Amino acid sequence: MGTVFLARQLSLDRPVALKVMSKRWAADPVFVARFTREAYAAAQLSHPNIVQIHDIGAVAGLRFFSMEYVPGRSLSDLVKQEGRLDPETAVGYMLQAARGLRHAHDRGMIHRDVKPDNLLLDEQGLVKVADLGLVKTPSTQRADDRLTGSASRKGLNSLPSEMTGARIALGTPAYMSPEQCRDAASVDLRADIYSLGCTLYVLVTGRPPFEGTTAIELMSKHAYDPLVPPEQLVARVPKGLSAIIQKMMAKEASDRYQSMGEVVRILEDWLGVQHAGTFTPREDQIEQLEAYVVQFQTTSHVHLRRRLVRGFLTGLALSTLLIAFFGKLIWAFGLIALFVQTVLAYFVIDGVSRRSYLFGRARQFVLGLSWGDWGIVIASVSLSAIILAMLSALFMWVGFGLVGVGLAFALRLGLDRAIDQERSVVIDGCERLIRRLRTQGLDEQDLRQFVAKFAGRDWEEFFEALFGYEALASTRNVLLRAGSAGVRNKHAAWREPILVLLDSIEKNRRESRERRLLEAVERAQLVATGATVEAAQLQAEQAAEAMVHAAGLIRATDRDDPVAARSPQQQHTPINVLAALSAAEQDPLHFASRHSFSSPRFSSGIVLLLRAVLASTILASCILWAHQNRIVPWSSVQETATHVLESQDLQAMQQQVSRDLQKPTRPLVLPPLPERATDWVDGWNVGFAGLLLLGSLAYRGGVMASFVLLGSAVAALGPHLGIRTVDPFQASHVAVILASVLALIGFR
């Protein structure tokens, strides 16, 4: 169907598996629409034992989707390299795969191609189910899974004609259930149970359950030949396990286990592990984990780093206050610049070297900026540079910035590298403990809860080093939900509001990309099947919006209750992903009426860019006006502050500032322009108008933009429009008040 590449996602600087569709399939709009819908459905699944689909898209006529890259090997490679596995290890691996498949089944998705090649074992002993591109959707028809009819009728699940004969069912013949051999479109989740049983058979015996020279011969044997019990091939396969495999591979679906949840429970019982949600670690496991935590938190360089950082920040704050007290305000301003730029430089250096989660999200945000956004950034930087130059502080900021970069490099290359080396030994030891627990069949959610529960009050940094930030955020919600975990400290809590903002921005971007993609493929499919361009456009817009909204509901449900799939009898029933997306696609208006969401709202980049340009222009004009009229010049501030500090006369400073502010002024004059073009820039109310526009750049929306633009116009031009006032208020005061009211209404 296509080609798989190992690629790098530039925005997050991470490796991904990139599946690119063959051009001959990409030329079929009906096939492309179905491929996109099913890949989009699979992308909504999020489980530790399932390979995550990151993104779906198209570029230069190529259709692709990117998936989580799993460093390691498949179970097929493992058997080829090491031969058959001992029964306990094999069942441990199959138990992990069964948990991932249960998650998919609970959400209405059937894999239909479970085999050792599609079960990936990563370097930490975690098994992940891959290649959910062959799922069966509610809209799948029998004709879609057969090599008959025109090219436009062939579904995603068809195989190229040169590989099999006509009417051959979908799947890998060595692992296909009898009913899948007969009719792939009619199978249910029990077909995956059969294929998983075949895979377990291979792991414990080292050979497939049936062998043949052709696909037809293999499928015939699956359908009619009796299975040779595993213990007859390998004497050390326990009879109990052999019975489980034989029941999973029963010819009739009604004779097998009836759900993947039942398979999970049977395999847990055979291994002797506690069921998910009831794990109680042994005392030696707790002591081993606690020892790793103590070593992680008390390495020799950790305390030194903490003292140096605290000393630097304390010394910088005291120095700034003392220098300001003695009247050297420009140097105090420079020390503030040193702090800001040291922090920013360290954030970048540390993020590049460690690939921290926050830096990755910030990088994703920056690389996702549009041309209009970059215009805002350039305008903001230019405006800041102008202000610093007018305050005679630009070169000081640059100088202190260079010092800050040097300090950041010294901290990262000096102490941090030593800390990483010391802690890597601890992390490696703890990962060996975790791998043993995974192999023994411990559920991944229970494993993470075990680490979180017994890692102590300051557990988060240790946990994040093991599992990553996203697992930390999910586990924190579950750990603290019941209130039994006691007092827990957050690690780097300052990241949380930044990440919330970045997540919100990326969510909007992702949904916008998904909406455009789904709309394009739906429109092409409708036109190909005979709809008019106008009708296809309208229906495609509605269907795309409904599907994106349905996907948002699915993600929100799983995020709010990550353990729902493990105990559906105690939690709410998980949303059926395919049913929800299918309903949204087929009847978007009915779906919208049931779930109440608005039609798509398109934010205008042109309006945003206009606000950015206006904000920069107005603020720059106000600064130039203040500079021309020498309103509270910096030298005056320094002299006044020095005089006040020497005489300790606060009233004198207030009087001096008041005199500076009350000096008569004249409108801004820019010789290349006529006076009428700049005579409206004659007071601080103009600067207030610019600040309103600057603040509005954090929001996108036509209604909000209209109110803010009107408010800014009132603030800047109101005094020239004949506003009537009552003493002691001036026209500029009334204009600012009216502008504030309008802006607040817009923001609200």
Salt bridges, closest charged atoms under 4 A:
ASP13 OD1 - ARG8 NH1 3.13
ASP13 OD2 - ARG355 NE 3.46
GLU38 OE2 - ARG34 NE 2.90
GLU68 OE2 - LYS128 NZ 3.11
GLU82 OE2 - ARG73 NH2 2.80
ASP113 OD2 - LYS115 NZ 3.71
ASP131 OD1 - LYS19 NZ 3.12
ASP144 OD2 - ARG34 NH1 3.90
ASP145 OD2 - ARG112 NH1 3.20
GLU162 OE2 - ARG24 NH2 3.67
GLU179 OE2 - ARG256 NH1 2.80
ASP183 OD2 - ARG142 NE 2.50
ASP183 OD2 - ARG146 NH2 3.72
ASP188 OD2 - ARG190 NH2 2.76
ASP192 OD2 - HIS105 NE2 2.83
GLU217 OE2 - LYS221 NZ 3.50
GLU268 OE2 - ARG99 NH2 2.83
GLU268 OE1 - ARG265 NE 3.99
GLU268 OE1 - HIS275 ND1 2.75
ASP269 OD1 - HIS275 NE2 3.22
ASP284 OD1 - ARG282 NE 3.03
ASP350 OD1 - ARG354 NH1 3.26
ASP350 OD1 - ARG412 NE 3.51
ASP373 OD1 - ARG700 NH2 2.96
ASP416 OD1 - ARG305 NE 2.55
ASP420 OD1 - ARG354 NH2 3.02
ASP420 OD2 - ARG412 NH2 3.04
GLU422 OE2 - HIS301 ND1 2.89
ASP443 OD1 - ARG99 NE 3.31
ASP443 OD2 - ARG566 NH1 3.76
GLU444 OE1 - ARG438 NE 2.79
GLU444 OE2 - ARG448 NE 3.40
ASP446 OD1 - ARG566 NH1 3.54
GLU460 OE2 - ARG476 NE 2.87
GLU461 OE2 - ARG423 NH1 2.83
GLU464 OE2 - ARG495 NH1 3.08
GLU496 OE2 - ARG476 NH2 3.37
ASP503 OD1 - ARG361 NH1 2.69
GLU506 OE1 - ARG509 NH1 3.84
GLU506 OE2 - ARG513 NH2 3.41
GLU511 OE2 - LYS507 NZ 3.23
GLU511 OE2 - ARG555 NH2 3.88
GLU514 OE2 - ARG510 NE 3.67
GLU519 OE2 - ARG523 NH1 3.53
GLU522 OE2 - ARG37 NH1 2.97
GLU545 OE1 - ARG515 NE 2.34
ASP558 OD1 - ARG107 NH2 2.77
ASP561 OD1 - ARG481 NH1 3.88
ASP561 OD2 - HIS572 ND1 3.20
GLU585 OE2 - ARG37 NH1 3.26
ASP682 OD2 - HIS720 NE2 3.29
